Amino acid sequence: MQAVKRAAKRAVAVAAAASVAVLTVLVLDTAPAQAVRPPGIPSLATAESELAQLTVANEANGDTYDRDLFPHWKAVTGSGGCTARQYILKRDGQNVVTSDGCQPTSGNWQSDFDNVWTTTVSNATIDHVVALSEAWASGASEWTTAERQAFANDINSPQLWIATTSANSSKGDKDPAEWMPTNTSVRCDYVKAWTHVKYLYDLSVNSAEKTAIQSHLDTYC
């Protein structure tokens, strides 16, 4: 039942994100003027509604987490055989040059978390806004491997963000009660994205996390 519910929610999100992704590509192909944020970030009203519907529960099963339980950086549908990481770097970067159609060899990427631009491919990492270990402890431990793979490679929701190595490392698997981007201008979209991903995948929030999210929505949105 939960799998069906997740699939229905994702279908709506994917349909909306698809049109956004097409428009994003057109903009990047003509005259990219600024960094591109992931598709599917909801409005404030939607984020607040989704936050109110999230189950509040303590995290569990954290000691059984293993990153390999989430097959990640797999080829994604509609990407021409590119992995999710390669696709995001191409989609959200500027002047990106690739080898064999997928692997970026040069380009310009902005890490919104710390508002840093980089031209070094290895410094343009891809962050799961809701970390895999956070997802595991919030409900994903009950998913199938296929569901965890879909979550880890979701290019249609606001789950995957470009981040510098230092920003990615600083964030780790912390939730919004424990960490927020140093770039205050992205904080509103960041917590809306976090909330939306948790809602799409029926993941729970703990009480401190929910309180912090609402506070950040009030402060930064």
TAURDA-V837437 format. One record per residue. RES is the residue in one letter. PHI is phi in whole degrees, -180 to 180 (none if undefined). OMEGA is omega in whole degrees, -180 to 180 (* if undefined). Layout:
RES&PHI&OMEGA + RES&PHI&OMEGA
This chain:
M&none&178 + Q&-62&180 + A&-64&179 + V&-65&180 + K&-63&179 + R&-63&-178 + A&-62&180 + A&-64&179 + K&-63&-178 + R&-65&-179 + A&-62&178 + V&-65&-179 + A&-65&-178 + V&-65&-179 + A&-62&180 + A&-70&-177 + A&-71&-177 + A&-61&-180 + S&-67&177 + V&-64&-178 + A&-62&-180 + V&-64&179 + L&-63&180 + T&-62&-180 + V&-63&-179 + L&-63&179 + V&-64&-179 + L&-64&-178 + D&-73&-177 + T&-100&-176 + A&-148&180 + P&-61&-176 + A&-112&-177 + Q&-156&-179 + A&-64&-179 + V&-109&176 + R&-90&-178 + P&-60&178 + P&-75&171 + G&88&177 + I&-67&-173 + P&-78&173 + S&-70&178 + L&-61&-178 + A&-61&179 + T&-66&180 + A&-61&180 + E&-66&177 + S&-65&180 + E&-67&179 + L&-60&-179 + A&-65&-177 + Q&-92&-179 + L&-71&176 + T&-73&177 + V&-96&-178 + A&-157&175 + N&-69&177 + E&-68&-176 + A&-146&175 + N&65&-179 + G&-60&-177 + D&-75&179 + T&-104&-179 + Y&-68&173 + D&-145&-177 + R&-57&-179 + D&-67&177 + L&-73&177 + F&-116&180 + P&-55&-173 + H&-122&-176 + W&57&176 + K&-97&177 + A&-61&-178 + V&-117&-178 + T&-60&178 + G&83&-176 + S&-106&-178 + G&71&179 + G&90&180 + C&-78&175 + T&-75&179 + A&-59&-180 + R&-63&180 + Q&-62&-179 + Y&-63&-179 + I&-64&179 + L&-63&178 + K&-72&-176 + R&-68&-171 + D&-102&176 + G&-94&178 + Q&-125&179 + N&52&-177 + V&-80&176 + V&-110&-178 + T&-124&173 + S&-103&179 + D&56&175 + G&84&-174 + C&-126&-171 + Q&-73&178 + P&-63&176 + T&-110&176 + S&-159&-180 + G&159&-179 + N&-138&-176 + W&-131&175 + Q&-107&171 + S&-92&-176 + D&-65&-177 + F&-61&-180 + D&-121&179 + N&55&179 + V&-115&175 + W&-95&178 + T&-139&174 + T&-112&180 + T&-98&-175 + V&-56&-177 + S&-68&179 + N&-92&177 + A&-99&-179 + T&-85&177 + I&-112&-178 + D&-101&169 + H&-81&-175 + V&-57&168 + V&-96&-175 + A&-57&-178 + L&-60&179 + S&-69&176 + E&-64&178 + A&-63&-180 + W&-57&-177 + A&-78&-178 + S&-109&177 + G&140&-176 + A&-70&177 + S&-64&-180 + E&-96&-178 + W&-82&171 + T&-81&178 + T&-61&179 + A&-63&178 + E&-67&179 + R&-68&177 + Q&-66&179 + A&-62&179 + F&-65&-176 + A&-70&-176 + N&-124&-175 + D&-79&-179 + I&-91&-174 + N&-100&176 + S&-103&178 + P&-82&-176 + Q&-89&-175 + L&-110&-177 + W&-125&172 + I&-75&180 + A&-147&175 + T&-64&179 + T&-57&-177 + S&-69&179 + A&-67&179 + N&-62&180 + S&-66&180 + S&-64&-180 + K&-70&-179 + G&55&179 + D&-111&-178 + K&-75&176 + D&-94&-176 + P&-63&174 + A&-82&-175 + E&-114&-176 + W&-156&172 + M&-139&179 + P&-58&177 + T&-69&176 + N&-78&-174 + T&-65&-177 + S&-70&-179 + V&-101&-173 + R&-62&178 + C&-61&180 + D&-64&-179 + Y&-63&-178 + V&-74&175 + K&-67&178 + A&-64&179 + W&-56&-179 + T&-61&-177 + H&-64&180 + V&-64&179 + K&-63&179 + Y&-68&-179 + L&-57&-175 + Y&-103&178 + D&54&178 + L&-92&-178 + S&-84&172 + V&-127&173 + N&-87&-172 + S&-63&180 + A&-65&179 + E&-63&-179 + K&-63&179 + T&-62&-180 + A&-66&180 + I&-60&179 + Q&-61&178 + S&-62&179 + H&-67&176 + L&-62&180 + D&-65&-174 + T&-82&-170 + Y&-105&179 + C&-110&*
